[in-house]
């Protein structure tokens, strides 16, 4: 479990590619101070297990399922990645509850300056957008952000200077791909209301009749 507060930007040291999987070696310093083999580290929002530790680097294996749902297959040597250690129960939850399990990817279609902020407009598929609400939370490449706008094709977030300078999001360009994890609370609520997710219909809103039909009134 993570909070979406990036602790360090690491650098891809090596990538060992299998037919459908990869093994990453990542250079970093700060997050390795109390990490041991078997611990979890979020890499661009993806919960990975530390399989090997070296002098200012760690290695992690990425299985085919993760490769198919994330942007890790597009990583190159020397590329920067967002890193966060797993939460301790005593930590402050500065962002929101982030599981490290990616729902899918989106594409940056617009980037615009607004005084001290930068707006990102991200195109995403409907199965992801359905869990988003204005002022709700989303994790992009592991970074906890507030959703400002959402419609049927895209959503918007705004980056403060600290986020731009302390994560990889500040260097993202139009057409770049980002990992998306929706707020897990919305997914649990939907599952409790509808049951199996494969049969969940898309609703434009909640009405009094909807609440009565599902036992809330």
C-alpha positions as CSV (number, residue, x, y, z in Angstrom):
1,X,0.0,0.0,0.0
2,X,1.2,3.5,-0.9
3,X,0.2,7.1,-0.6
4,X,1.1,8.5,-4.0
5,X,3.7,10.8,-2.5
6,X,6.9,10.3,-4.6
7,X,10.0,10.0,-2.5
8,X,12.7,9.9,-5.2
9,X,13.2,9.8,-8.9
10,X,15.3,6.9,-9.9
11,X,17.2,6.0,-13.1
12,X,16.8,2.8,-15.1
13,X,20.3,1.2,-14.9
14,X,19.6,-2.0,-16.9
15,X,16.7,-3.8,-18.6
16,X,16.8,-7.5,-19.2
17,X,14.0,-8.5,-21.6
18,X,12.3,-11.8,-21.8
19,X,9.7,-12.8,-24.4
20,X,6.9,-11.2,-22.4
21,X,8.6,-10.0,-19.2
22,X,11.4,-7.8,-18.0
23,X,13.9,-7.5,-15.1
24,X,14.7,-3.9,-14.1
25,X,17.7,-2.6,-12.3
26,X,17.1,0.9,-10.9
27,X,19.6,3.4,-9.5
28,X,18.5,5.3,-6.4
29,X,19.7,6.4,-3.0
30,X,17.1,7.7,-0.5
31,X,14.6,4.9,-0.7
32,X,17.2,2.2,-0.1
33,X,18.1,3.3,3.4
34,X,15.8,0.8,5.1
35,X,14.8,-1.5,2.3
36,X,15.5,-5.2,2.2
37,X,14.9,-8.0,-0.3
38,X,11.2,-8.9,-0.5
39,X,10.0,-5.3,0.2
40,X,7.6,-3.5,-2.1
41,X,8.5,-0.4,-4.0
42,X,6.2,1.5,-6.3
43,X,7.9,2.1,-9.7
44,X,5.9,4.6,-11.8
45,X,2.9,3.6,-9.7
46,X,3.4,-0.2,-10.0
47,X,4.0,-2.3,-6.9
48,X,7.1,-4.3,-7.5
49,X,9.0,-6.6,-5.2
50,X,12.7,-6.0,-4.5
51,X,14.5,-9.2,-5.7
52,X,18.1,-8.0,-5.4
53,X,20.0,-5.1,-3.8
54,X,23.3,-3.6,-4.8
55,X,25.3,-0.4,-4.1
56,X,22.7,2.3,-4.7
57,X,20.4,0.1,-6.9
58,X,17.8,-2.5,-6.7
59,X,16.3,-5.0,-9.1
60,X,12.7,-6.2,-9.6
61,X,11.0,-8.6,-11.9
62,X,8.0,-7.6,-14.0
63,X,5.6,-10.3,-15.1
64,X,3.6,-10.5,-18.4
65,X,0.3,-9.3,-16.9
66,X,2.0,-6.2,-15.6
67,X,3.6,-5.6,-18.9
68,X,0.3,-5.7,-20.7
69,X,-1.4,-3.2,-18.4
70,X,1.3,-0.6,-17.9
71,X,3.9,1.6,-19.6
72,X,6.9,-0.4,-18.3
73,X,7.5,-2.1,-21.6
74,X,8.3,1.3,-23.1
75,X,11.1,2.1,-20.6
76,X,14.6,2.6,-21.8
77,X,18.0,2.6,-20.1
78,X,18.7,5.9,-18.3
79,X,15.0,6.9,-18.2
80,X,13.7,8.4,-15.0
81,X,11.0,6.7,-12.9
82,X,9.0,7.7,-9.8
83,X,9.7,5.7,-6.7
84,X,7.9,5.3,-3.4
85,X,8.4,2.8,-0.5
86,X,5.4,1.0,0.9
87,X,3.6,2.8,3.7
88,X,4.1,2.0,7.4
89,X,1.0,2.1,9.7
90,X,2.5,5.1,11.5
91,X,2.9,7.2,8.3
92,X,0.8,10.2,7.4
93,X,-1.5,9.6,4.4
94,X,-0.4,12.7,2.6
95,X,-2.0,11.6,-0.7
96,X,-4.7,9.0,-0.9
97,X,-4.9,5.2,-0.7
98,X,-2.8,3.8,-3.6
99,X,-2.5,0.0,-4.1
100,X,0.1,-0.1,-6.8
101,X,-2.2,-2.1,-9.0
102,X,-2.6,-0.2,-12.3
103,X,-6.0,-0.1,-14.0
104,X,-4.6,0.9,-17.4
105,X,-2.9,3.6,-19.3
106,X,-3.7,7.0,-20.7
107,X,-2.2,9.4,-23.3
108,X,-1.4,13.0,-22.6
109,X,-3.2,15.0,-25.3
110,X,-2.7,18.5,-24.0
111,X,-0.2,20.3,-21.7
112,X,-0.8,24.0,-20.8
113,X,0.8,26.5,-18.4
114,X,-1.4,28.4,-16.0
115,X,0.6,30.8,-13.9
116,X,2.5,28.5,-11.4
117,X,0.5,25.4,-12.5
118,X,0.6,23.1,-15.5
119,X,-2.6,21.4,-16.8
120,X,-2.4,17.9,-18.2
121,X,-5.3,16.6,-20.2
122,X,-5.2,12.8,-20.4
123,X,-7.2,10.6,-22.8
124,X,-8.3,7.4,-21.2
125,X,-10.7,4.5,-22.0
126,X,-14.3,4.5,-20.6
127,X,-13.6,1.6,-18.1
128,X,-11.1,3.9,-16.4
129,X,-13.0,7.2,-16.7
130,X,-16.1,5.6,-15.1
131,X,-14.4,5.6,-11.7
132,X,-13.4,9.3,-11.9
133,X,-15.2,12.3,-10.3
134,X,-14.3,16.0,-10.1
135,X,-12.3,16.7,-6.9
136,X,-11.6,12.9,-6.6
137,X,-8.2,11.3,-6.5
138,X,-6.2,9.5,-9.2
139,X,-2.6,8.2,-9.3
140,X,-0.6,9.0,-12.4
141,X,2.7,7.1,-12.6
142,X,2.3,6.7,-8.9
143,X,1.7,10.4,-8.1
144,X,-1.4,11.2,-6.1
145,X,-3.4,14.0,-7.9
146,X,-6.8,15.7,-7.7
147,X,-9.1,15.3,-10.7
148,X,-10.3,18.7,-11.9
149,X,-12.4,17.7,-14.8
150,X,-13.7,14.5,-16.4
151,X,-15.9,13.7,-19.3
152,X,-16.5,10.7,-21.6
153,X,-13.1,10.8,-23.3
154,X,-10.5,12.5,-21.1
155,X,-9.8,14.0,-17.7
156,X,-7.7,16.9,-16.4
157,X,-5.3,17.4,-13.5
158,X,-3.2,20.3,-12.5
159,X,0.5,20.1,-11.3
160,X,1.9,22.4,-8.7
161,X,5.6,23.4,-9.0
162,X,6.7,20.9,-6.4
163,X,5.1,18.0,-8.2
164,X,6.6,19.1,-11.5
165,X,10.1,19.3,-10.0
166,X,10.0,16.3,-7.8
167,X,8.4,13.7,-10.1
168,X,8.7,12.7,-13.7
169,X,5.3,14.3,-14.6
170,X,7.0,17.7,-15.1
171,X,9.0,16.4,-18.0
172,X,6.1,14.5,-19.7
173,X,5.2,15.5,-23.3
174,X,2.1,15.3,-25.4
175,X,1.6,11.8,-26.7
176,X,3.4,10.3,-23.7
177,X,1.8,7.4,-21.9
178,X,1.0,7.4,-18.2
179,X,0.0,4.6,-15.8
180,X,-3.4,5.2,-14.2
181,X,-4.7,3.8,-10.9
182,X,-8.3,4.9,-10.0
183,X,-9.4,5.4,-6.5
184,X,-10.0,1.9,-5.0
185,X,-12.9,3.1,-2.9
186,X,-15.1,3.7,-6.0
187,X,-14.3,0.2,-7.3
188,X,-15.4,-1.4,-4.0
189,X,-18.6,0.6,-3.9
190,X,-19.5,-0.4,-7.4
191,X,-18.8,-4.1,-6.8
192,X,-21.0,-4.0,-3.6
193,X,-23.8,-2.3,-5.5
194,X,-23.7,-4.4,-8.7
195,X,-21.9,-7.6,-7.9
196,X,-19.7,-9.0,-10.7
197,X,-18.0,-6.2,-12.6
198,X,-18.5,-7.9,-15.9
199,X,-22.2,-7.1,-15.9
200,X,-22.0,-3.5,-14.5
201,X,-23.9,-1.0,-16.6
202,X,-22.7,2.5,-17.2
203,X,-24.8,5.1,-15.4
204,X,-24.8,8.9,-16.0
205,X,-25.8,9.7,-12.5
206,X,-27.6,8.5,-9.3
207,X,-31.3,9.2,-8.9
208,X,-33.8,8.6,-6.0
209,X,-35.2,5.6,-8.0
210,X,-31.6,4.2,-8.4
211,X,-31.0,4.5,-4.6
212,X,-34.4,2.8,-3.8
213,X,-33.7,-0.1,-6.3
214,X,-30.4,-0.8,-4.7
215,X,-31.5,-0.7,-1.0
216,X,-30.2,2.8,0.0
217,X,-33.6,4.3,0.6
